[in-house]
Amino acid sequence: MTMLVRASESLHWYRKDGTPQYTVTAKSGNERPTTLADAKKMDLLPSVTTIINCAAKPGLEAWKLNQMLLAALTLPRADNETEDSYVQRIVKDSKEQARAAADRGTDIHAVIESWYEGVMIADRVDFQMGVAEAVEKQFGQRVWVPEKSFGSKLGFGGKIDLYTADGDGIVIDFKTKEFTDPAKVEAYDEHAMQLSAYRQGLELPYARCANVFISVVEPGLVVIKEWEPEELDRAWKMFDSLKCYYYAKSKL
């Protein structure tokens, strides 16, 4: 299986020109994660997802709890193992499952990005074609730009999976999920908030916005959720409120 490397957004800081600032050089000369203190000194912008993370995500929290319960069910308690040690082992296992899911999602994102950069990955082409065909069916033939970073004068930055400036524009964010039944795929407020912020950051305030949900268990299975204008307007108000909260809380 071909594994691709895609730049991580886990550290969530951007320069005002849109350049990601995921790491800084430590005194030792080694790279380390950028911190809030670094961001204040360097006048960096928080990412859209960092701001959104101020709010609870019921869907994600439910998934984490399920992973914890599954770990508890599948890990037998060892003889003479203390309760604290057993609990810590369960927590560690559940986090490893979450990390594996995140890595898998990152890899699939990179595969899709490669397609829109003109590169076919032979052993991952089902993922690539599934997305490409679904996107073209929903939006027609367009000139797409993958992996666009930005820094906004509105006080945040981000990296967009796919967009086009055709007409009023279209902004797309990819989400990987374990599903085989399209009817069970759910979209949440945080998805709409992310896209509403992205289109504002791109200065495409009337762009169409959609989440493309990609099945990680059935290659080629894709579900598209295009958000209605009124949903995006509501989502922007939510995001803007969270941004004010984030700046006040972080003393930026």
Buried (B, 14 or more C-beta within 10 A) or exposed (E): EEEBEBBEBEBBBBBBEBEBBBBBEEEEEEEEBBEBEBBEEEEBBBBBBBBBBBBEBEBEEEBBEEBBEBBBEEBEBEEEEEEEEBBEBBBEBBBEBBEEBEEBBBBBBBBBBBBBEEEEBEEBBBBBBBBBEBBEEBBEEBEBBBBBBBBBEBBBBBBBBBBBBBEEBBBBBBBBBEBEEEEEBEBBBBBBBBBBBBBBBBEBEEBBBBBBBBBBEBBBBBBBBBBEEEBBEBBBEBBBEBBEEBBEEBEB
